[in-house]
Amino acid sequence: MELHKFHVLLAMVFVLFLVPVVHGWGLDGHYSVCKIAQSRLTKAAAKAVEELLPHSANGDLASVCIWADRVKFRYHWSSPLHYIDTPDKLCTYQYSRSHGFKPWKQPLAEMQGDCKDEDGVADRCVAGAINNYTNQLLTYNKGSDQASTYNLTEALLFLSHFIGDIHQPLHVGFTSDRGGNTIDVHWYRRKAVLHHVWDTNIIETAEERYDDSNVDELVDALQKNITTGWADQVDSWESCSGNKTACPDIYASEGIKAACDWAYKGVTEDSTLEDDYFLTRYPIVQWRLAQGGVRLAATLNRIFE
């Protein structure tokens, strides 16, 4: 376990010198998800998380919640694990689409479902990654021999990041535009792509207007809403059907619906997105960040119970 922590520490130090810092759901969004989650852990889960975190984190999960983005250049295989591409315009997600498949009407690739990479390899998407790293972390309390099969520090960092990713609506977007990455827009006067607007620009604009550019004020506002305005929703956010430990298919289905209803809606190539878009979409960003934090905590609590 200590050796695993040492390797993770080296990787983190290395990438901090090579990769520029980015903001939004690339940093502040993930920070917010993990900060909310750590505040909601049970004693058992909090103890396990503290034991698995690299020493450089000083016990703070949020400080390393961005790690999975930082190591994509090193772990090239991990890039497809951050998102899901769904069929254009259907506005639905299915891990597998074999049920009701019509081979005389549909390409064979559609039978595989939405959780696959660009080469068609099944299970290589953010939902599959959440299932995988959840299963790895479940070995934590099953004896040193089984647990030593995996790098549980990395499993914790990947899982924490991916539960954040799956709650960003355009991480479950359309295949043809790569989740909004090929849709050029203007965010007020700045050029951007739609995906970056949701990853970064909406949160940055909100922090500048409402939070004195302070991410901790964003987290405090989300925490307050979780205990007040959204309090009656929290139990349903935490629940997982069929006694599962993690429920990424639920989160992904919500994601593509939010992408269609809010992210893509009213946007075309070269659209200029200003206050009308920001003021109606920021509440969705807040809601998804809060859900991500609550659900990450619930998942870790079930893993380490």
Phi, psi and chi 1 to 4 in degrees:
 res  aa     phi    psi   chi1   chi2   chi3   chi4
   1 MET       -  -44.4 -170.2   74.7   68.7      -
   2 GLU   -63.7  -37.4  -67.3  -60.9  -40.0      -
   3 LEU   -63.1  -41.1 -177.9   60.0      -      -
   4 HIS   -59.9  -43.2  -71.6  162.4      -      -
   5 LYS   -62.5  -39.1  -72.0 -174.4  177.8 -177.7
   6 PHE   -63.3  -42.8  178.0   70.0      -      -
   7 HIS   -65.0  -41.8  -73.5  160.1      -      -
   8 VAL   -63.6  -41.0  171.2      -      -      -
   9 LEU   -60.6  -45.1  174.7   59.8      -      -
  10 LEU   -59.9  -44.0  -76.7  179.7      -      -
  11 ALA   -62.4  -41.0      -      -      -      -
  12 MET   -66.7  -44.6  -70.0  171.5   61.2      -
  13 VAL   -62.0  -42.9  170.6      -      -      -
  14 PHE   -60.7  -47.9 -174.0   55.0      -      -
  15 VAL   -72.7  -26.9  -61.6      -      -      -
  16 LEU   -62.5  -28.2  -76.5  173.5      -      -
  17 PHE   -83.1  -21.1  -75.9  100.9      -      -
  18 LEU  -103.9  -25.6  -68.0 -179.7      -      -
  19 VAL  -109.0  126.9 -178.7      -      -      -
  20 PRO   -68.4  148.3   24.3  -32.8      -      -
  21 VAL   -73.5  134.7  173.9      -      -      -
  22 VAL  -119.7  162.9  -64.0      -      -      -
  23 HIS  -119.5  179.6  -63.3  -78.7      -      -
  24 GLY    85.0 -147.9      -      -      -      -
  25 TRP   -68.1   -1.4 -131.8  -50.1      -      -
  26 GLY   -86.2  -21.9      -      -      -      -
  27 LEU  -142.1  -66.5 -179.8   59.1      -      -
  28 ASP   -65.3  -35.8  -72.3    2.7      -      -
  29 GLY   -64.6  -47.1      -      -      -      -
  30 HIS   -66.1  -38.3  -77.4  -68.5      -      -
  31 TYR   -57.4  -44.6  178.0   94.7      -      -
  32 SER   -64.4  -44.6  -59.6      -      -      -
  33 VAL   -58.4  -47.7  167.2      -      -      -
  34 CYS   -73.0  -33.0  -76.2      -      -      -
  35 LYS   -65.3  -44.4 -154.0   69.6  174.5  178.0
  36 ILE   -61.2  -46.1  -68.5  166.8      -      -
  37 ALA   -61.1  -47.0      -      -      -      -
  38 GLN   -63.9  -29.5 -165.9  161.2   17.1      -
  39 SER   -73.0  -11.8   72.0      -      -      -
  40 ARG  -111.7    9.6  -59.1  177.4   64.1   85.9
  41 LEU   -76.4  146.0  -64.3  178.9      -      -
  42 THR   -70.0  168.3   62.5      -      -      -
  43 LYS   -59.6  -41.9  -72.5 -176.5  178.6  179.9
  44 ALA   -65.3  -43.8      -      -      -      -
  45 ALA   -68.8  -40.7      -      -      -      -
  46 ALA   -60.8  -40.5      -      -      -      -
  47 LYS   -65.1  -44.5 -179.3  174.9 -178.0  -68.8
  48 ALA   -63.9  -43.9      -      -      -      -
  49 VAL   -61.6  -44.2  165.9      -      -      -
  50 GLU   -62.2  -38.5 -173.3  172.0   -5.3      -
  51 GLU   -68.4  -31.3  -71.4  178.1   -7.4      -
  52 LEU   -88.2  -23.7  -69.9  173.3      -      -
  53 LEU   -63.5  144.9  -78.0  172.5      -      -
  54 PRO   -64.1  151.6   22.1  -32.1      -      -
  55 HIS   -57.6  -32.9  -66.0  -56.8      -      -
  56 SER   -63.5  -19.9   61.7      -      -      -
  57 ALA   -76.6  -16.3      -      -      -      -
  58 ASN    51.8   39.1  -67.3  -43.6      -      -
  59 GLY    78.5    6.1      -      -      -      -
  60 ASP  -107.6  104.2 -177.3   10.3      -      -
  61 LEU   -60.6  -38.5  178.0   61.2      -      -
  62 ALA   -60.6  -30.5      -      -      -      -
  63 SER   -68.1  -19.1   70.1      -      -      -
  64 VAL  -121.0   15.3  -71.5      -      -      -
  65 CYS   -69.3  -19.4 -151.6      -      -      -
  66 ILE   -86.7   -5.6 -164.4   66.0      -      -
  67 TRP   -51.4  -41.0  176.3   82.8      -      -
  68 ALA   -63.4  -29.7      -      -      -      -
  69 ASP   -73.0  -36.1  -84.1  -19.0      -      -
  70 ARG   -68.8  -25.7  -63.9  -71.0 -169.0 -106.5
  71 VAL  -101.6    9.2  -63.6      -      -      -
  72 LYS   -62.4  -31.7  -78.7 -167.7  -74.8 -171.6
  73 PHE   -69.4  -27.8   79.9   96.9      -      -
  74 ARG   -89.7  -43.0  179.4  178.4  172.9 -138.2
  75 TYR  -102.3   76.2  -65.2  161.5      -      -
  76 HIS   -58.6  -31.3  -64.4  -68.5      -      -
  77 TRP   -62.9  -17.8   49.7  -95.1      -      -
  78 SER   -85.5  -12.6   70.9      -      -      -
  79 SER   -56.1  -45.4  -68.5      -      -      -
  80 PRO   -68.6  -10.0  -16.7   30.8      -      -
  81 LEU   -80.1   -1.3  -54.3 -176.8      -      -
  82 HIS   -93.5   -6.4  -68.9 -105.3      -      -
  83 TYR  -154.1  175.1   60.5   88.3      -      -
  84 ILE  -135.7  131.2  -60.0  167.8      -      -
  85 ASP  -100.3  123.2  -74.1  -24.8      -      -
  86 THR  -108.4  161.0   69.4      -      -      -
  87 PRO   -58.3  139.0  -24.0   34.5      -      -
  88 ASP   -56.7  135.1  -69.9    2.3      -      -
  89 LYS    69.7   -5.9  -48.1  -58.0 -179.1 -174.9
  90 LEU   -72.4  -31.4  -73.3 -173.7      -      -
  91 CYS    60.2   31.7  -64.9      -      -      -
  92 THR  -135.6  158.6   62.2      -      -      -
  93 TYR  -126.7  136.7  156.7   82.1      -      -
  94 GLN  -140.0  125.4  -68.2 -177.4   36.2      -
  95 TYR   -56.1  -44.4 -162.5   98.6      -      -
  96 SER  -129.2  137.1  171.3      -      -      -
  97 ARG  -112.1   21.7  -68.8 -177.0  179.7  -90.5
  98 SER   -68.7  -28.4   56.9      -      -      -
  99 HIS   -67.8  124.1  179.8   70.5      -      -
 100 GLY    77.4   12.2      -      -      -      -
 101 PHE   -66.8  133.9  177.4   70.9      -      -
 102 LYS  -116.2   96.7  -60.4  177.4  177.8   61.4
 103 PRO   -62.2  -22.4   20.7  -31.3      -      -
 104 TRP   -81.7   -9.4   58.9   92.2      -      -
 105 LYS  -117.5  -26.5  -71.2 -174.4  177.1 -179.1
 106 GLN  -118.2  147.1  -61.9  165.9  -98.7      -
 107 PRO   -62.1  146.4  -18.5   29.5      -      -
 108 LEU   -58.2  -31.6 -174.7   60.1      -      -
 109 ALA   -60.8  -28.4      -      -      -      -
 110 GLU   -68.8  -23.7  -70.8 -173.2    8.0      -
 111 MET   -64.3  -26.8 -175.3  176.9   67.9      -
 112 GLN   -69.0  -20.0  -65.9  175.8  -65.8      -
 113 GLY    90.8 -172.2      -      -      -      -
 114 ASP   -92.1  -19.0  -58.3  -27.5      -      -
 115 CYS   -88.4   85.2 -169.9      -      -      -
 116 LYS  -158.4  160.6   59.1 -177.8 -176.6  -64.2
 117 ASP   -90.7 -174.0   64.4   15.9      -      -
 118 GLU   -66.3  -20.1  -69.1 -177.9  -10.0      -
 119 ASP   -90.1    2.3  -63.8  -38.3      -      -
 120 GLY    82.9   12.7      -      -      -      -
 121 VAL   -76.9  119.9  179.1      -      -      -
 122 ALA   -66.3  152.5      -      -      -      -
 123 ASP    75.9   -1.1  -55.2  -41.9      -      -
 124 ARG   -96.3   76.7  -76.2 -179.6   46.0   75.6
 125 CYS  -153.0  178.2   77.8      -      -      -
 126 VAL   -66.0  -33.8   66.7      -      -      -
 127 ALA   -67.2  -43.7      -      -      -      -
 128 GLY   -63.6  -37.4      -      -      -      -
 129 ALA   -66.5  -39.7      -      -      -      -
 130 ILE   -61.7  -43.6  -71.5  170.8      -      -
 131 ASN   -61.6  -44.0  -71.3  -29.3      -      -
 132 ASN   -62.5  -51.3  175.0   39.0      -      -
 133 TYR   -74.5  -25.6  -70.2  112.6      -      -
 134 THR   -62.3  -47.2  -64.2      -      -      -
 135 ASN   -63.0  -37.5  -70.5  -26.2      -      -
 136 GLN   -63.0  -45.6  -71.4 -170.8   23.9      -
 137 LEU   -67.9  -24.5  -73.2  168.3      -      -
 138 LEU   -65.4  -14.3  -75.8  168.5      -      -
 139 THR   -80.9   -6.9   67.9      -      -      -
 140 TYR   -55.5  -41.8  175.7   79.3      -      -
 141 ASN   -98.9   16.0  -70.8  -40.2      -      -
 142 LYS  -110.1   24.7  -66.1 -176.0  178.4  178.1
 143 GLY   100.5  148.3      -      -      -      -
 144 SER   -64.4  -34.5   58.5      -      -      -
 145 ASP   -62.6  -47.1  -70.3  -18.1      -      -
 146 GLN   -70.6  -41.6 -170.8  170.8    0.4      -
 147 ALA   -65.1  -32.8      -      -      -      -
 148 SER   -71.7   -9.0   63.8      -      -      -
 149 THR   -64.3  -29.1  -56.7      -      -      -
 150 TYR  -118.3  158.5  -55.4  110.9      -      -
 151 ASN   -89.3   95.6 -175.3  -32.3      -      -
 152 LEU   -73.7  -23.7  -64.0 -174.0      -      -
 153 THR   -63.6  -49.1  -66.3      -      -      -
 154 GLU   -64.6  -37.5  -68.8 -167.9   -6.6      -
 155 ALA   -59.6  -42.5      -      -      -      -
 156 LEU   -63.2  -44.0  172.1   64.8      -      -
 157 LEU   -68.4  -40.3  -59.3 -173.6      -      -
 158 PHE   -63.7  -48.8  -85.9  128.3      -      -
 159 LEU   -60.4  -44.6  178.2   65.7      -      -
 160 SER   -62.3  -39.5  -60.2      -      -      -
 161 HIS   -71.5  -43.9 -176.1   92.5      -      -
 162 PHE   -69.5  -32.2  -68.5  148.6      -      -
 163 ILE   -66.8  -31.3  -72.8 -175.6      -      -
 164 GLY   -66.4  -48.6      -      -      -      -
 165 ASP   -55.9  -44.5  -84.9  -12.9      -      -
 166 ILE   -68.3  -15.5 -156.3  169.2      -      -
 167 HIS   -91.3   -5.9  -77.6   83.8      -      -
 168 GLN   -82.7  116.1 -157.2  -84.9   58.3      -
 169 PRO   -51.0  -40.7  -31.4   37.6      -      -
 170 LEU   -82.2    3.1  -71.9  176.3      -      -
 171 HIS   -81.7   -4.5  -84.2 -106.2      -      -
 172 VAL  -129.4   72.3 -168.2      -      -      -
 173 GLY  -115.7 -161.0      -      -      -      -
 174 PHE   -85.1  148.1  -64.0  150.6      -      -
 175 THR   -66.1  -45.0  -60.4      -      -      -
 176 SER   -65.1  -32.4   65.0      -      -      -
 177 ASP  -106.0   10.6   59.0   46.9      -      -
 178 ARG    52.7   50.9  -63.1  176.3  177.9  -91.9
 179 GLY    63.8   37.5      -      -      -      -
 180 GLY    84.3    4.4      -      -      -      -
 181 ASN   -73.9  -17.4  -87.9  -60.7      -      -
 182 THR  -108.4    9.8   65.4      -      -      -
 183 ILE   -99.0  106.8  -59.7  175.5      -      -
 184 ASP   -80.2  132.2  -66.7  -43.9      -      -
 185 VAL  -139.4  175.4  -62.0      -      -      -
 186 HIS  -113.7  126.5  -79.4   81.3      -      -
 187 TRP   -95.6  101.6 -179.2 -110.8      -      -
 188 TYR    55.9 -112.4  -65.0   88.8      -      -
 189 ARG  -101.1   -2.7  -64.3 -177.3  178.3 -179.8
 190 ARG   -98.9  139.8  -70.3  179.3  -69.2  175.8
 191 LYS   -70.7  142.6  -70.4 -176.6  177.4 -179.1
 192 ALA  -158.7  174.0      -      -      -      -
 193 VAL  -110.4  154.7  -64.4      -      -      -
 194 LEU   -58.1  -39.2 -175.8   61.3      -      -
 195 HIS   -59.8  -42.3 -171.6  100.4      -      -
 196 HIS   -66.7  -31.8 -168.6  -99.9      -      -
 197 VAL   -57.0  -43.6  166.4      -      -      -
 198 TRP   -80.5  -31.9  -76.6   77.7      -      -
 199 ASP   -69.0  -38.0 -100.3   -5.8      -      -
 200 THR  -134.0  -55.0  -56.2      -      -      -
 201 ASN   -64.8  -41.0  -62.9  121.0      -      -
 202 ILE   -61.7  -45.3  -66.9  174.8      -      -
 203 ILE   -67.4  -43.1  -68.3  176.5      -      -
 204 GLU   -60.4  -44.0  -79.6 -172.0  -17.3      -
 205 THR   -63.5  -41.3  -60.2      -      -      -
 206 ALA   -64.6  -41.5      -      -      -      -
 207 GLU   -64.1  -39.2  -72.2  178.0  -25.6      -
 208 GLU   -65.6  -38.2  -70.4  165.9    3.6      -
 209 ARG   -82.7  -39.3  -69.7 -168.5 -176.3 -175.1
 210 TYR  -115.8  -21.4  -49.5  131.6      -      -
 211 ASP  -123.1   18.0  -56.9  -42.6      -      -
 212 ASP    51.4   35.7  -64.8  -36.1      -      -
 213 SER    55.8   32.7  -62.3      -      -      -
 214 ASN  -116.0  114.5 -173.7  -27.5      -      -
 215 VAL   -64.9  -30.2   66.2      -      -      -
 216 ASP   -66.3  -30.1  -70.1  -43.7      -      -
 217 GLU   -69.7  -35.2  -69.0 -167.4   17.5      -
 218 LEU   -61.8  -46.3  169.1   63.2      -      -
 219 VAL   -61.3  -44.0  173.2      -      -      -
 220 ASP   -60.3  -40.8  -71.1  -15.8      -      -
 221 ALA   -65.1  -40.5      -      -      -      -
 222 LEU   -65.3  -43.5  -66.8  171.2      -      -
 223 GLN   -59.7  -41.1  -63.7  -87.1   35.6      -
 224 LYS   -63.8  -43.6 -177.4  177.1  179.8  179.9
 225 ASN   -64.6  -34.7  -78.7  -25.3      -      -
 226 ILE   -62.5  -35.2  -71.7  168.3      -      -
 227 THR   -94.0   -4.4   57.0      -      -      -
 228 THR  -125.0  -87.0   55.2      -      -      -
 229 GLY   -61.2  -32.7      -      -      -      -
 230 TRP  -104.8    7.8  -62.1  -37.5      -      -
 231 ALA   -56.3  -36.0      -      -      -      -
 232 ASP   -76.2   -7.4   60.4  -17.2      -      -
 233 GLN   -99.4  -16.2  -58.9  177.5   43.2      -
 234 VAL   -61.4  -41.3  170.2      -      -      -
 235 ASP   -59.4  -41.2  -76.1  -11.8      -      -
 236 SER   -70.5  -34.5   65.3      -      -      -
 237 TRP   -61.9  -40.8  -65.4   -6.7      -      -
 238 GLU   -74.8  -27.7  -69.1  177.8  -37.6      -
 239 SER   -70.7  153.2   64.9      -      -      -
 240 CYS  -136.7  122.0 -148.4      -      -      -
 241 SER   -67.0  151.8   59.8      -      -      -
 242 GLY    63.3   28.5      -      -      -      -
 243 ASN    55.8   29.4  -66.5  -41.8      -      -
 244 LYS   -76.7  156.8  -65.6  178.6 -178.7  177.0
 245 THR   -81.6  -38.1  -54.0      -      -      -
 246 ALA  -133.1  149.1      -      -      -      -
 247 CYS  -129.8   61.5  -78.5      -      -      -
 248 PRO   -64.2  -25.0   24.2  -35.2      -      -
 249 ASP   -65.2  -34.7  -70.8  -15.5      -      -
 250 ILE   -64.6  -46.6  -67.5  174.2      -      -
 251 TYR   -64.3  -38.7  -42.5  152.0      -      -
 252 ALA   -68.8  -39.8      -      -      -      -
 253 SER   -63.2  -40.7  -66.4      -      -      -
 254 GLU   -63.2  -37.9  -66.6  171.2  -12.1      -
 255 GLY   -63.4  -48.2      -      -      -      -
 256 ILE   -68.7  -31.7 -175.5   57.4      -      -
 257 LYS   -65.2  -43.9 -173.8  176.6 -172.4  -55.0
 258 ALA   -65.8  -35.5      -      -      -      -
 259 ALA   -61.9  -44.7      -      -      -      -
 260 CYS   -70.7  -42.7  -71.2      -      -      -
 261 ASP   -75.3  -27.4  -69.8  -12.0      -      -
 262 TRP  -129.4  -48.2  -61.7  102.0      -      -
 263 ALA   -71.4  -53.5      -      -      -      -
 264 TYR   -78.5  -27.2  -73.9  118.2      -      -
 265 LYS   -60.4  126.2 -170.1  172.5 -177.3  178.9
 266 GLY    77.5    6.8      -      -      -      -
 267 VAL  -109.1  130.4  178.2      -      -      -
 268 THR  -128.8  171.1   57.7      -      -      -
 269 GLU   -53.0  131.2 -175.7   75.3   10.9      -
 270 ASP    70.0   18.2  -67.0  -35.5      -      -
 271 SER   -62.0  147.6  -73.1      -      -      -
 272 THR  -103.1  119.0  -62.9      -      -      -
 273 LEU  -105.2  118.6  -52.2  178.8      -      -
 274 GLU  -130.3 -144.9  -63.0 -178.1  -55.7      -
 275 ASP   -58.3  -38.0  -86.0   -0.4      -      -
 276 ASP   -58.0  -40.3  -74.4  -11.4      -      -
 277 TYR   -76.3  -49.7 -166.9   89.6      -      -
 278 PHE   -58.1  -49.0  167.4   70.7      -      -
 279 LEU   -69.0  -25.5  -66.4  172.0      -      -
 280 THR   -91.6  -21.4   52.7      -      -      -
 281 ARG   -95.8  -27.8  -87.0   56.1  173.5 -172.5
 282 TYR   -59.2  -39.9 -179.8   50.9      -      -
 283 PRO   -59.1  -31.7  -26.0   36.5      -      -
 284 ILE   -69.8  -40.9  -54.2  -55.5      -      -
 285 VAL   -60.6  -46.3  169.9      -      -      -
 286 GLN   -58.7  -45.8  -68.8  177.6  -62.6      -
 287 TRP   -60.9  -45.0 -175.7   55.0      -      -
 288 ARG   -70.8  -36.0  -66.9  -60.2  -80.5  169.4
 289 LEU   -62.2  -44.7  -71.1  172.9      -      -
 290 ALA   -63.0  -45.4      -      -      -      -
 291 GLN   -58.7  -43.8  -73.5 -178.4  -42.0      -
 292 GLY   -59.8  -43.5      -      -      -      -
 293 GLY   -66.0  -45.5      -      -      -      -
 294 VAL   -62.6  -42.2  167.8      -      -      -
 295 ARG   -74.3  -34.0  -75.3  163.7  165.5  170.5
 296 LEU   -62.0  -44.7  173.8   57.2      -      -
 297 ALA   -61.0  -46.5      -      -      -      -
 298 ALA   -61.4  -39.4      -      -      -      -
 299 THR   -65.8  -46.4  -58.1      -      -      -
 300 LEU   -65.4  -35.8  -66.9  173.0      -      -
 301 ASN   -63.8  -40.0  -72.7  -19.5      -      -
 302 ARG   -70.2  -37.1  -74.0 -172.1  -71.9  -96.7
 303 ILE   -63.0  -44.4  -72.1  170.0      -      -
 304 PHE  -102.1   14.9  -62.3  119.2      -      -
 305 GLU   -67.2      -   62.8 -177.2    2.0      -
